[in-house]
Amino acid sequence: MKRLVIMMLVALMCMGGAAFAQKRGTAKRAAAKTVVEVLYFHSKQRCPTCIAIGNNAQDVVNKDFAKQVKGGVVKFKEIDISTPQGEKIGDKYQVTWSSLFVNQWKNGKEKRNDMTSFGFENARNNTPAFREGLKNKINQLLK
């Protein structure tokens, strides 16, 4: 009888340990989740190209990555650097005018991708190339 009770206790402890290990593994996977942020910096006054960069970037994120946006995996942030809060963020990225960054966050570390030049070259005069390039960069960073 004692033997049976001991075997049952050992079996229960093993099952509890396995469940704990499984939960711990799930938590590790959640912590390693990759997040992509599209940051559009601008000031109070914007030229037509700056407006095109912001509008097209936001549209690509919201339409082409709607599922990922809903899941919190892709984010779009518009930052007005003429405000005190926006200025702080702009200083962090060394931004002094309209800029576009597509950043990957993985394991708490940020990998920055400055796509400002690409945006100014394409957003207004070659919109399909801009949209496709931005979409490709986001997909690349999600992997």
C-alpha positions in Angstrom: 0.0 0.0 0.0 2.8 2.4 0.9 4.5 1.6 -2.4 1.3 2.5 -4.3 0.9 5.8 -2.5 4.6 6.7 -3.2 4.3 5.8 -6.9 1.2 8.0 -7.2 2.9 11.0 -5.5 5.9 10.6 -7.8 3.6 10.4 -10.9 1.8 13.6 -9.7 5.0 15.5 -9.2 6.2 14.4 -12.7 3.0 15.6 -14.3 3.2 18.9 -12.5 6.8 19.4 -13.5 6.0 18.8 -17.1 3.1 21.3 -17.0 5.4 23.9 -15.5 8.1 23.3 -18.1 5.5 23.6 -20.9 4.3 27.0 -19.4 7.8 28.2 -19.1 8.6 27.3 -22.7 5.5 29.2 -23.8 6.6 32.3 -21.8 10.1 32.1 -23.4 8.6 32.0 -26.9 6.3 35.0 -26.1 9.3 37.0 -24.8 11.2 36.3 -28.1 8.3 37.7 -30.2 9.5 40.0 -33.0 7.8 43.3 -33.3 8.3 45.8 -36.2 7.7 49.5 -35.7 7.3 51.9 -38.5 8.1 55.4 -37.2 7.2 58.4 -39.3 8.7 61.6 -37.9 7.6 65.1 -39.1 7.3 68.7 -37.9 4.3 71.0 -37.9 4.8 72.1 -41.6 5.2 69.3 -44.1 5.9 69.4 -47.9 4.0 67.2 -50.3 6.7 64.5 -50.3 6.7 64.4 -46.5 2.9 64.0 -46.5 3.2 61.2 -49.1 5.7 59.3 -47.0 3.4 59.4 -43.9 0.2 58.6 -45.8 1.7 55.7 -47.8 3.6 54.2 -44.9 0.5 54.3 -42.7 -1.6 52.8 -45.5 0.8 50.0 -46.1 0.9 49.1 -42.4 -2.9 49.3 -41.9 -3.9 47.5 -45.1 -1.1 45.0 -45.9 -0.4 44.1 -42.3 -3.9 44.4 -40.7 -3.7 41.0 -39.0 -0.2 41.7 -37.6 -1.3 45.2 -36.4 -4.3 43.6 -34.6 -1.9 41.1 -33.0 0.5 43.9 -31.9 3.3 42.5 -34.1 3.5 45.5 -36.5 3.0 49.1 -35.3 2.8 52.5 -37.0 3.7 55.6 -35.0 3.5 59.1 -36.3 5.7 61.4 -34.2 5.5 65.2 -34.5 8.9 66.5 -33.5 7.6 70.0 -33.0 6.0 68.8 -29.7 8.0 68.4 -26.5 7.2 64.6 -26.4 8.0 64.2 -30.1 11.2 66.2 -29.7 12.4 63.7 -27.0 11.8 60.8 -29.3 13.3 62.6 -32.3 16.5 63.3 -30.2 16.8 59.6 -29.4 16.8 58.9 -33.2 18.9 62.0 -34.0 16.0 63.2 -36.2 15.8 66.9 -37.1 13.3 66.8 -40.0 10.9 64.4 -41.7 12.2 60.8 -41.4 11.1 57.2 -41.7 12.4 54.4 -39.6 11.4 50.7 -39.8 12.7 49.0 -36.7 12.8 45.5 -35.5 12.4 44.7 -31.8 13.6 41.2 -30.8 14.5 40.0 -27.3 14.3 43.6 -26.1 16.9 44.8 -28.6 16.1 47.4 -31.3 17.5 47.1 -34.8 17.0 50.4 -36.6 16.6 50.8 -40.3 16.6 54.4 -41.6 14.5 54.5 -44.8 14.3 58.3 -45.0 16.3 58.6 -48.3 14.3 55.7 -49.8 11.1 57.5 -48.8 12.1 60.8 -50.3 13.2 59.2 -53.5 10.0 57.2 -54.0 6.9 58.0 -51.9 5.6 60.8 -54.1 7.0 60.1 -57.6 7.2 56.3 -57.6 4.5 55.3 -55.1 4.3 51.6 -56.1 8.0 51.2 -55.6 7.8 52.9 -52.2 4.9 50.8 -51.0 6.5 47.5 -52.3 9.9 48.4 -50.7 8.3 49.2 -47.4 6.3 46.1 -47.4 9.4 44.0 -48.3 11.4 45.6 -45.4 8.6 44.8 -42.9 8.3 41.2 -44.1 12.1 40.8 -43.9 12.1 42.1 -40.3 9.3 39.9 -39.2 11.3 36.8 -40.0 
